[in-house]
Amino acid sequence: MSETMTRKEKANRLDKLRKHWHRASRQERLEFLRELGTLSDSPNLSAGNFMPRDRKQEPIADGRYLLPSAVSRIEAILRNRKIGPSELVTEIGFPEETMAMTKALVRGRSLRLMMISALANWLHDQEATAHARQPDD
């Protein structure tokens, strides 16, 4: 009887990473992403694609969901430039996704990973431009 039963397959390393990722706190996830960003400059790593180019800043998303700090930064730029989500999605190359962006900013809904990556680049560029315009004290 025991010969016909199959043994439970051992979890591979990726399964173990997923399991621990889901158990990790938000702070532990952010710390891990920061560390991962400092270890690799490869554009092919998907986790690296969600890290801002300036590694001193935190990631803008946890998976497909924008972090509250990122939403605040994005909303500040939109207010300063006097534009809305429709202009934002056009600038990042997703003009058909205005409603998705609005819901992500207002209601915390998820975004496509490609949009998050483009949004991270846009946010970095906007903040770098705003910083360059400020006179040194």
URNORFEN-V329466 format. One record per pair of residues at least 6 apart in sequence whose ideal C-beta (glycine too) atoms are under 6 Angstrom apart, sorted by the first residue. I is the first residue (numbers start at 0). J is the second residue. D is the distance in whole Angstrom. If there is no record, write none. Layout:
i-><I	I>
j-><J	J>
d-><D	D>
This chain:
i-><29	32	35	36	36	37	39	48	49	49	50	51	51	52	59	59	60	63	63	64	65	70	76	84	84	84	85	88	88	88	88	91	91	91	92	93	102	103>
j-><57	58	46	50	54	54	47	116	58	60	58	119	123	123	69	119	115	109	110	109	103	104	125	97	100	101	97	94	96	97	100	117	118	121	117	114	108	110>
d-><6	5	5	4	5	6	5	5	5	6	6	6	5	5	4	5	5	4	6	6	6	6	5	6	4	5	4	6	5	5	5	4	6	5	6	6	4	5>
